[in-house]
Amino acid sequence: MIQKNIQLDNQGRLKHLLTLEGLTRQMIIDILDAAESFTSVAGQAVKKVPLLRGKTIVNLFFEDSTRTLTTFELAAKRLSADVLKINVRTSATSKGESLLDMLRNLEAMHCDMFVVRHAESGAAHFIASHVAPHISVINAGDGRHAHPTQALLDMFTIRKHKGEFAPLTVAIVGDIMHSRVARSQIHALTTLGVSEVRVVAPNSLIPTAVNTLGVHVYHDLSEGLHNADVVIMLRLQKERMQGANLPSEHEYFQRYGLIPEKMALAKPNAIVMHPGPINRGVEMSSEVADGPQSVILEQVSNGIAVRMAVMSLVLGRPLEGTMT
Amino acid sequence: MQTEYDVNVLITSMANDLLEKLKSLPKQELYMVGIHTGGVWVAQRLHQLLQLELPLASLDISFYRDDFSRIGINPQIKPSKLSVSVDNKHIILVDDILHTGRTIRAAMNEIFDYGRPASILLSVLGERQGRELPIQADIVGTHIDLTHNQHVKLTNPDHLTLQISEI
Protein backbone atom coordinates (compact mmCIF):
# COMPACT_ATOMS: atom_id res chain seq x y z
CA MET A 1 0.00 0.00 0.00
CA ILE A 2 1.35 3.39 -0.91
CA GLN A 3 2.04 5.67 2.03
CA LYS A 4 0.78 9.16 1.46
CA ASN A 5 3.24 11.04 3.57
CA ILE A 6 6.48 10.01 1.88
CA GLN A 7 6.10 13.05 -0.38
CA LEU A 8 6.24 15.51 2.52
CA ASP A 9 9.36 16.42 4.50
CA ASN A 10 9.31 16.47 8.29
CA GLN A 11 8.04 20.05 8.23
CA GLY A 12 5.08 19.07 6.08
CA ARG A 13 6.40 20.65 2.89
CA LEU A 14 6.28 19.02 -0.49
CA LYS A 15 9.52 17.10 -1.11
CA HIS A 16 8.33 14.79 -3.87
CA LEU A 17 5.17 14.99 -5.96
CA LEU A 18 3.93 11.44 -6.43
CA THR A 19 0.16 11.75 -6.08
CA LEU A 20 -2.40 14.41 -5.21
CA GLU A 21 -3.96 12.02 -2.74
CA GLY A 22 -3.35 13.34 0.74
CA LEU A 23 -2.43 16.88 -0.31
CA THR A 24 -4.47 19.57 1.40
CA ARG A 25 -6.62 22.05 -0.45
CA GLN A 26 -4.18 24.81 0.54
CA MET A 27 -1.19 22.93 -0.90
CA ILE A 28 -2.97 22.54 -4.23
CA ILE A 29 -4.00 26.22 -4.21
CA ASP A 30 -0.40 27.22 -3.43
CA ILE A 31 0.85 25.32 -6.47
CA LEU A 32 -1.82 26.92 -8.69
CA ASP A 33 -0.98 30.38 -7.32
CA ALA A 34 2.74 29.88 -7.92
CA ALA A 35 1.96 28.64 -11.45
CA GLU A 36 0.02 31.84 -12.08
CA SER A 37 3.15 33.90 -11.49
CA PHE A 38 5.21 31.72 -13.83
CA THR A 39 2.86 32.43 -16.74
CA SER A 40 4.53 35.83 -17.20
CA VAL A 41 7.86 34.16 -18.05
CA ALA A 42 6.47 33.05 -21.42
CA GLY A 43 5.90 36.75 -22.23
CA GLN A 44 9.53 37.75 -21.67
CA ALA A 45 11.89 38.30 -24.57
CA VAL A 46 14.26 35.94 -22.76
CA LYS A 47 11.89 33.16 -21.66
CA LYS A 48 13.96 32.15 -18.69
CA VAL A 49 14.32 32.93 -14.99
CA PRO A 50 17.45 32.04 -13.01
CA LEU A 51 15.62 30.27 -10.16
CA LEU A 52 17.06 26.76 -10.57
CA ARG A 53 20.44 27.73 -11.98
CA GLY A 54 22.95 25.06 -11.08
CA LYS A 55 20.33 22.38 -10.40
CA THR A 56 20.33 19.22 -12.48
CA ILE A 57 17.05 17.58 -13.41
CA VAL A 58 16.86 14.13 -14.96
CA ASN A 59 13.88 13.09 -17.02
CA LEU A 60 13.70 9.38 -16.47
CA PHE A 61 11.15 8.08 -18.95
CA PHE A 62 10.50 4.34 -18.99
CA GLU A 63 7.45 4.86 -21.18
CA ASP A 64 6.93 6.94 -24.31
CA SER A 65 5.66 10.45 -23.94
CA THR A 66 5.82 13.53 -26.10
CA ARG A 67 3.78 16.27 -24.46
CA THR A 68 4.66 15.52 -20.85
CA LEU A 69 8.35 15.02 -21.54
CA THR A 70 8.59 18.15 -23.68
CA THR A 71 6.76 20.39 -21.24
CA PHE A 72 8.78 19.09 -18.28
CA GLU A 73 11.95 19.75 -20.24
CA LEU A 74 10.84 23.24 -21.26
CA ALA A 75 9.73 24.03 -17.71
CA ALA A 76 13.12 22.99 -16.31
CA LYS A 77 14.97 24.96 -18.97
CA ARG A 78 12.88 28.08 -18.36
CA LEU A 79 13.94 27.80 -14.72
CA SER A 80 17.58 27.66 -15.91
CA ALA A 81 18.15 24.12 -14.62
CA ASP A 82 20.35 21.71 -16.52
CA VAL A 83 18.21 18.94 -17.93
CA LEU A 84 19.08 15.53 -19.19
CA LYS A 85 16.82 12.93 -20.63
CA ILE A 86 17.40 9.27 -20.18
CA ASN A 87 15.48 7.05 -22.50
CA VAL A 88 15.55 3.97 -20.37
CA ARG A 89 14.66 1.65 -23.22
CA THR A 90 18.05 2.26 -24.78
CA SER A 91 20.02 2.69 -21.56
CA ALA A 92 22.00 0.36 -19.38
CA THR A 93 18.95 -1.24 -17.78
CA SER A 94 18.42 -2.96 -21.08
CA LYS A 95 21.98 -4.25 -20.69
CA GLY A 96 21.03 -5.78 -17.37
CA GLU A 97 21.83 -2.96 -14.94
CA SER A 98 19.33 -2.85 -12.12
CA LEU A 99 17.16 0.21 -11.55
CA LEU A 100 18.77 0.83 -8.17
CA ASP A 101 22.25 0.70 -9.68
CA MET A 102 21.18 3.22 -12.25
CA LEU A 103 19.79 5.52 -9.52
CA ARG A 104 23.05 5.27 -7.56
CA ASN A 105 24.98 6.27 -10.68
CA LEU A 106 22.75 9.27 -11.32
CA GLU A 107 23.11 10.30 -7.69
CA ALA A 108 26.88 10.11 -8.08
CA MET A 109 26.54 12.64 -10.89
CA HIS A 110 25.01 15.09 -8.34
CA CYS A 111 21.53 15.29 -9.80
CA ASP A 112 18.84 17.10 -7.79
CA MET A 113 15.56 15.84 -9.23
CA PHE A 114 14.19 12.85 -11.10
CA VAL A 115 11.06 13.24 -13.20
CA VAL A 116 9.75 9.71 -13.63
CA ARG A 117 7.33 8.20 -16.13
CA HIS A 118 6.72 4.47 -15.87
CA ALA A 119 4.15 1.93 -17.04
CA GLU A 120 3.96 0.33 -13.59
CA SER A 121 1.79 1.85 -10.85
CA GLY A 122 3.93 2.81 -7.87
CA ALA A 123 7.19 3.20 -9.82
CA ALA A 124 7.76 6.85 -8.84
CA HIS A 125 6.98 5.99 -5.24
CA PHE A 126 9.51 3.15 -5.33
CA ILE A 127 12.19 5.45 -6.70
CA ALA A 128 11.35 8.20 -4.19
CA SER A 129 11.76 5.78 -1.33
CA HIS A 130 15.19 4.65 -2.56
CA VAL A 131 16.91 7.88 -3.63
CA ALA A 132 19.40 9.86 -1.55
CA PRO A 133 17.72 12.30 0.86
CA HIS A 134 18.54 15.45 -1.10
CA ILE A 135 16.87 14.24 -4.29
CA SER A 136 13.26 15.05 -5.18
CA VAL A 137 11.09 12.87 -7.38
CA ILE A 138 8.19 14.07 -9.54
CA ASN A 139 5.75 11.52 -10.86
CA ALA A 140 5.12 12.17 -14.55
CA GLY A 141 2.66 9.28 -14.77
CA ASP A 142 2.83 5.78 -13.28
CA GLY A 143 0.70 2.99 -14.73
CA ARG A 144 -2.95 3.45 -13.87
CA HIS A 145 -2.11 5.14 -10.58
CA ALA A 146 -1.48 8.88 -10.84
CA HIS A 147 -0.43 11.76 -13.06
CA PRO A 148 -0.43 14.64 -10.59
CA THR A 149 1.05 17.40 -12.76
CA GLN A 150 -1.51 16.73 -15.50
CA ALA A 151 -4.35 17.02 -12.99
CA LEU A 152 -2.82 20.22 -11.57
CA LEU A 153 -2.58 21.83 -14.99
CA ASP A 154 -6.20 20.84 -15.59
CA MET A 155 -7.22 22.49 -12.31
CA PHE A 156 -5.21 25.56 -13.29
CA THR A 157 -7.02 25.70 -16.65
CA ILE A 158 -10.42 25.26 -14.98
CA ARG A 159 -9.66 28.02 -12.48
CA LYS A 160 -8.58 30.38 -15.28
CA HIS A 161 -11.95 29.96 -16.97
CA LYS A 162 -14.33 29.43 -14.07
CA GLY A 163 -12.77 31.21 -11.11
CA GLU A 164 -14.27 29.32 -8.21
CA PHE A 165 -14.33 25.52 -7.90
CA ALA A 166 -17.22 25.20 -5.45
CA PRO A 167 -20.18 25.72 -7.82
CA LEU A 168 -18.85 23.53 -10.63
CA THR A 169 -20.16 20.31 -12.10
CA VAL A 170 -17.36 18.46 -13.87
CA ALA A 171 -17.96 15.48 -16.18
CA ILE A 172 -15.03 13.17 -16.90
CA VAL A 173 -15.89 11.09 -19.95
CA GLY A 174 -14.23 7.96 -21.27
CA ASP A 175 -11.75 5.37 -20.18
CA ILE A 176 -11.77 5.93 -16.41
CA MET A 177 -10.58 2.36 -15.81
CA HIS A 178 -7.13 2.72 -17.32
CA SER A 179 -6.65 6.41 -16.69
CA ARG A 180 -4.15 7.71 -14.15
CA VAL A 181 -5.17 11.18 -15.29
CA ALA A 182 -8.78 10.56 -14.19
CA ARG A 183 -7.68 9.31 -10.78
CA SER A 184 -5.56 12.38 -10.13
CA GLN A 185 -8.27 14.69 -11.47
CA ILE A 186 -10.86 13.13 -9.16
CA HIS A 187 -8.58 13.60 -6.13
CA ALA A 188 -7.90 17.21 -7.11
CA LEU A 189 -11.53 18.10 -7.85
CA THR A 190 -12.89 16.58 -4.64
CA THR A 191 -10.11 18.20 -2.55
CA LEU A 192 -10.87 21.56 -4.15
CA GLY A 193 -14.53 21.03 -3.28
CA VAL A 194 -16.37 21.11 -6.61
CA SER A 195 -20.10 20.61 -6.35
CA GLU A 196 -20.21 17.38 -8.37
CA VAL A 197 -17.76 15.11 -10.16
CA ARG A 198 -19.33 12.77 -12.72
CA VAL A 199 -17.65 9.91 -14.48
CA VAL A 200 -19.27 8.94 -17.75
CA ALA A 201 -18.36 5.66 -19.46
CA PRO A 202 -19.55 2.20 -20.37
CA ASN A 203 -19.58 -0.16 -17.43
CA SER A 204 -16.51 -1.99 -18.70
CA LEU A 205 -14.40 1.19 -18.47
CA ILE A 206 -15.41 2.14 -14.91
CA PRO A 207 -13.36 0.71 -12.04
CA THR A 208 -15.47 -1.14 -9.49
CA ALA A 209 -14.63 0.95 -6.41
CA VAL A 210 -15.01 4.31 -8.12
CA ASN A 211 -17.92 5.31 -5.84
CA THR A 212 -15.56 5.42 -2.88
CA LEU A 213 -13.81 8.37 -4.54
CA GLY A 214 -16.94 10.51 -4.17
CA VAL A 215 -18.07 10.62 -7.79
CA HIS A 216 -21.37 9.94 -9.54
CA VAL A 217 -21.39 7.31 -12.27
CA TYR A 218 -23.26 7.83 -15.54
CA HIS A 219 -23.49 5.35 -18.39
CA ASP A 220 -25.40 7.67 -20.69
CA LEU A 221 -23.41 10.51 -22.26
CA SER A 222 -26.37 12.87 -22.63
CA GLU A 223 -27.33 12.53 -18.98
CA GLY A 224 -23.72 12.87 -17.86
CA LEU A 225 -23.20 16.08 -19.84
CA HIS A 226 -26.45 17.73 -18.79
CA ASN A 227 -25.67 21.17 -17.31
CA ALA A 228 -21.98 20.43 -16.85
CA ASP A 229 -19.56 23.39 -16.49
CA VAL A 230 -16.48 21.43 -17.48
CA VAL A 231 -16.24 18.41 -19.78
CA ILE A 232 -13.01 16.43 -19.61
CA MET A 233 -12.60 13.84 -22.35
CA LEU A 234 -10.14 10.99 -21.81
CA ARG A 235 -8.18 9.10 -24.39
CA LEU A 236 -9.07 5.48 -25.02
CA GLN A 237 -5.97 3.77 -23.65
CA LYS A 238 -5.71 1.15 -26.35
CA GLU A 239 -2.23 0.14 -25.25
CA ARG A 240 -3.40 -0.50 -21.71
CA MET A 241 -6.48 -2.53 -22.57
CA GLN A 242 -6.21 -6.21 -22.04
CA GLY A 243 -8.85 -8.24 -23.82
CA ALA A 244 -11.89 -6.77 -25.44
CA ASN A 245 -13.43 -4.16 -23.19
CA LEU A 246 -15.11 -2.50 -26.13
CA PRO A 247 -17.07 -3.67 -29.15
CA SER A 248 -15.39 -1.27 -31.60
CA GLU A 249 -14.08 2.26 -31.81
CA HIS A 250 -16.90 3.09 -34.18
CA GLU A 251 -19.55 1.94 -31.73
CA TYR A 252 -17.77 3.73 -28.88
CA PHE A 253 -17.89 6.96 -30.85
CA GLN A 254 -21.59 6.46 -31.55
CA ARG A 255 -22.34 6.19 -27.83
CA TYR A 256 -19.63 8.23 -26.10
CA GLY A 257 -18.02 10.41 -28.76
CA LEU A 258 -18.34 14.12 -28.07
CA ILE A 259 -20.03 15.83 -31.01
CA PRO A 260 -21.52 19.35 -31.11
CA GLU A 261 -25.10 18.07 -30.51
CA LYS A 262 -23.96 16.35 -27.30
CA MET A 263 -21.85 19.30 -26.20
CA ALA A 264 -24.95 21.50 -26.47
CA LEU A 265 -26.38 19.63 -23.46
CA ALA A 266 -23.70 21.08 -21.19
CA LYS A 267 -23.94 24.70 -20.02
CA PRO A 268 -23.53 27.21 -22.89
CA ASN A 269 -20.24 28.48 -21.44
CA ALA A 270 -18.89 25.03 -20.61
CA ILE A 271 -15.28 24.26 -21.53
CA VAL A 272 -13.97 21.06 -23.12
CA MET A 273 -10.65 19.57 -22.07
CA HIS A 274 -8.54 16.60 -23.13
CA PRO A 275 -5.11 15.60 -21.78
CA GLY A 276 -3.99 14.56 -25.27
CA PRO A 277 -3.15 12.92 -27.51
CA ILE A 278 -6.66 13.01 -29.01
CA ASN A 279 -8.01 10.12 -31.02
CA ARG A 280 -10.12 12.23 -33.36
CA GLY A 281 -13.32 10.47 -34.32
CA VAL A 282 -13.05 8.12 -31.33
CA GLU A 283 -13.39 10.27 -28.19
CA MET A 284 -14.48 13.45 -29.89
CA SER A 285 -15.10 14.97 -33.27
CA SER A 286 -12.81 17.61 -34.74
CA GLU A 287 -15.62 20.18 -34.61
CA VAL A 288 -15.53 19.96 -30.81
CA ALA A 289 -11.76 19.49 -30.42
CA ASP A 290 -11.07 22.60 -32.50
CA GLY A 291 -14.26 24.45 -31.56
CA PRO A 292 -14.75 27.61 -29.50
CA GLN A 293 -15.33 25.77 -26.23
CA SER A 294 -12.12 23.74 -26.49
CA VAL A 295 -9.27 24.75 -24.19
CA ILE A 296 -7.08 21.78 -25.14
CA LEU A 297 -4.13 23.83 -26.40
CA GLU A 298 -4.31 26.16 -23.40
CA GLN A 299 -3.88 23.08 -21.25
CA VAL A 300 -0.55 22.45 -22.98
CA SER A 301 0.71 26.01 -22.37
CA ASN A 302 -0.50 25.93 -18.78
CA GLY A 303 1.37 22.67 -18.30
CA ILE A 304 4.67 24.50 -18.57
CA ALA A 305 3.81 27.08 -15.87
CA VAL A 306 2.39 24.41 -13.55
CA ARG A 307 5.47 22.22 -13.91
CA MET A 308 7.72 25.22 -13.27
CA ALA A 309 5.76 25.86 -10.09
CA VAL A 310 6.01 22.26 -8.88
CA MET A 311 9.73 22.01 -9.60
CA SER A 312 10.57 25.28 -7.86
CA LEU A 313 8.36 24.61 -4.84
CA VAL A 314 9.91 21.17 -4.40
CA LEU A 315 13.52 22.27 -4.96
CA GLY A 316 13.01 25.60 -3.21
CA ARG A 317 12.37 24.25 0.25
CA PRO A 318 14.61 26.15 2.60
CA LEU A 319 17.11 23.87 4.24
CA GLU A 320 15.93 22.81 7.63
CA GLY A 321 17.18 25.12 10.36
CA THR A 322 18.17 27.89 7.95
CA MET A 323 17.44 31.45 9.04
CA THR A 324 15.40 33.46 6.56
CA MET B 1 12.28 59.74 19.76
CA GLN B 2 11.29 58.27 16.42
CA THR B 3 11.26 60.48 13.32
CA GLU B 4 7.90 60.69 11.63
CA TYR B 5 8.06 60.70 7.87
CA ASP B 6 5.35 62.36 5.80
CA VAL B 7 5.37 59.98 2.87
CA ASN B 8 3.16 62.18 0.67
CA VAL B 9 5.57 65.10 1.03
CA LEU B 10 8.50 62.80 0.20
CA ILE B 11 6.78 61.50 -2.92
CA THR B 12 5.93 65.02 -4.10
CA SER B 13 9.55 66.07 -3.75
CA MET B 14 10.64 62.91 -5.61
CA ALA B 15 8.23 63.81 -8.41
CA ASN B 16 9.74 67.31 -8.66
CA ASP B 17 13.28 65.90 -8.77
CA LEU B 18 12.20 63.43 -11.44
CA LEU B 19 10.60 66.18 -13.56
CA GLU B 20 13.85 68.10 -13.46
CA LYS B 21 15.93 65.05 -14.31
CA LEU B 22 13.68 63.80 -17.10
CA LYS B 23 12.81 67.09 -18.77
CA SER B 24 15.04 66.54 -21.82
CA LEU B 25 13.59 63.08 -22.55
CA PRO B 26 10.54 62.44 -24.77
CA LYS B 27 7.52 61.51 -22.66
CA GLN B 28 6.56 58.53 -24.80
CA GLU B 29 9.88 56.88 -23.92
CA LEU B 30 9.51 57.22 -20.13
CA TYR B 31 8.48 53.86 -18.69
CA MET B 32 7.94 53.59 -14.94
CA VAL B 33 8.45 50.20 -13.30
CA GLY B 34 7.57 49.61 -9.63
CA ILE B 35 9.01 46.73 -7.61
CA HIS B 36 6.52 44.65 -5.58
CA THR B 37 5.10 45.48 -3.15
CA GLY B 38 6.08 48.84 -1.64
CA GLY B 39 7.76 50.06 -4.81
CA VAL B 40 4.51 49.64 -6.74
CA TRP B 41 2.64 51.76 -4.18
CA VAL B 42 5.18 54.57 -4.49
CA ALA B 43 5.24 54.21 -8.29
CA GLN B 44 1.44 54.49 -8.52
CA ARG B 45 1.59 57.92 -6.89
CA LEU B 46 4.60 59.08 -8.87
CA HIS B 47 3.01 57.88 -12.10
CA GLN B 48 -0.05 59.97 -11.33
CA LEU B 49 1.91 63.08 -10.31
CA LEU B 50 4.11 62.94 -13.41
CA GLN B 51 1.15 62.11 -15.68
CA LEU B 52 3.23 59.61 -17.63
CA GLU B 53 1.85 58.36 -20.94
CA LEU B 54 2.98 54.73 -20.81
CA PRO B 55 1.11 52.50 -18.34
CA LEU B 56 2.80 51.69 -15.06
CA ALA B 57 4.65 48.34 -15.04
CA SER B 58 5.26 46.14 -12.02
CA LEU B 59 8.03 43.67 -11.28
CA ASP B 60 8.07 40.79 -8.82
CA ILE B 61 11.73 39.93 -8.53
CA SER B 62 11.21 36.68 -6.59
CA PHE B 63 12.46 34.55 -9.47
CA TYR B 64 15.64 36.62 -9.70
CA ARG B 65 16.61 36.68 -6.03
CA ASP B 66 20.05 35.45 -5.09
CA ASP B 67 18.86 33.69 -1.94
CA PHE B 68 16.39 31.20 -3.48
CA SER B 69 18.32 28.19 -2.19
CA ARG B 70 18.14 29.62 1.35
CA ILE B 71 14.57 30.85 1.53
CA GLY B 72 12.68 29.10 -1.27
CA ILE B 73 9.76 30.67 -3.08
CA ASN B 74 6.58 32.09 -1.71
CA PRO B 75 3.52 30.92 -3.65
CA GLN B 76 1.97 34.38 -3.33
CA ILE B 77 4.30 35.84 -5.95
CA LYS B 78 2.64 38.37 -8.22
CA PRO B 79 3.29 37.95 -11.94
CA SER B 80 5.42 40.74 -13.36
CA LYS B 81 3.37 43.01 -15.64
CA LEU B 82 5.21 44.85 -18.37
CA SER B 83 2.53 45.52 -20.96
CA VAL B 84 4.81 47.68 -23.10
CA SER B 85 8.18 46.57 -24.48
CA VAL B 86 11.18 47.88 -22.52
CA ASP B 87 13.24 48.14 -25.72
CA ASN B 88 14.73 51.64 -26.11
CA LYS B 89 12.71 53.04 -23.21
CA HIS B 90 14.06 55.18 -20.40
CA ILE B 91 13.09 53.10 -17.38
CA ILE B 92 12.27 54.79 -14.08
CA LEU B 93 12.72 51.97 -11.59
CA VAL B 94 10.92 52.64 -8.30
CA ASP B 95 11.36 50.90 -4.95
CA ASP B 96 10.44 51.80 -1.41
CA ILE B 97 13.72 51.25 0.46
CA LEU B 98 17.25 50.91 -0.94
CA HIS B 99 19.34 48.86 1.49
CA THR B 100 21.77 46.17 0.30
CA GLY B 101 21.14 46.79 -3.41
CA ARG B 102 20.40 43.12 -4.07
CA THR B 103 16.76 43.75 -4.96
CA ILE B 104 17.80 46.36 -7.52
CA ARG B 105 20.36 44.00 -9.05
CA ALA B 106 17.64 41.33 -9.36
CA ALA B 107 15.21 43.87 -10.85
CA MET B 108 17.72 44.99 -13.46
CA ASN B 109 18.46 41.38 -14.38
CA GLU B 110 14.74 40.77 -14.86
CA ILE B 111 14.25 43.95 -16.93
CA PHE B 112 17.00 42.83 -19.29
CA ASP B 113 15.17 39.54 -19.81
CA TYR B 114 12.33 41.62 -21.23
CA GLY B 115 14.53 43.57 -23.65
CA ARG B 116 17.17 46.31 -23.92
CA PRO B 117 16.19 49.60 -22.33
CA ALA B 118 17.84 52.88 -23.37
CA SER B 119 18.59 53.68 -19.73
CA ILE B 120 17.52 52.85 -16.18
CA LEU B 121 17.14 55.45 -13.46
CA LEU B 122 16.63 54.40 -9.85
CA SER B 123 14.18 56.24 -7.67
CA VAL B 124 13.60 55.24 -4.03
CA LEU B 125 11.44 56.61 -1.25
CA GLY B 126 14.07 55.96 1.40
CA GLU B 127 17.66 54.84 1.46
CA ARG B 128 19.59 53.45 4.40
CA GLN B 129 23.18 52.42 4.86
CA GLY B 130 24.30 48.86 4.25
CA ARG B 131 24.99 48.63 0.53
CA GLU B 132 26.56 45.32 -0.49
CA LEU B 133 26.73 46.13 -4.20
CA PRO B 134 27.85 49.19 -6.17
CA ILE B 135 24.29 50.45 -6.68
CA GLN B 136 23.10 53.99 -5.85
CA ALA B 137 19.79 55.76 -6.35
CA ASP B 138 19.38 58.76 -8.68
CA ILE B 139 16.36 60.12 -6.85
CA VAL B 140 16.00 59.70 -3.08
CA GLY B 141 13.00 60.76 -0.99
CA THR B 142 14.85 60.66 2.31
CA HIS B 143 17.85 59.16 4.08
CA ILE B 144 16.98 57.02 7.04
CA ASP B 145 19.49 56.46 9.82
CA LEU B 146 19.02 53.07 11.38
CA THR B 147 21.06 50.81 13.56
CA HIS B 148 21.82 47.33 12.21
CA ASN B 149 19.06 45.78 14.33
CA GLN B 150 16.38 48.11 13.05
CA HIS B 151 14.19 47.46 10.05
CA VAL B 152 12.13 49.87 7.98
CA LYS B 153 9.12 48.94 5.94
CA LEU B 154 6.49 50.79 3.92
CA THR B 155 3.03 49.76 5.08
CA ASN B 156 -0.63 50.48 4.45
CA PRO B 157 -1.26 51.21 0.76
CA ASP B 158 -4.19 53.54 1.56
CA HIS B 159 -2.19 55.74 3.90
CA LEU B 160 1.48 55.06 3.17
CA THR B 161 3.56 54.93 6.33
CA LEU B 162 7.25 54.24 6.89
CA GLN B 163 7.35 51.90 9.84
CA ILE B 164 10.57 51.38 11.77
CA SER B 165 10.81 48.32 13.98
CA GLU B 166 13.43 46.50 16.03
CA ILE B 167 14.42 43.09 14.71
Interface residues (C-beta under 8 A of the other chain):
Chain A: I29 D30 I31 D33 A34 E36 S37 F38 T39 S40 V41 G43 Q44 A45 V46 K48 V49 P50 L51 A309 S312 L313 G316 R317 P318 L319 T322 T324
Chain B: D60 S62 F63 Y64 F68 S69 R70 I71 G72 I73 P75 Q76 I77 K78 P79 S80 K81 L82 N109 E110 F112 D113 Y114 G115
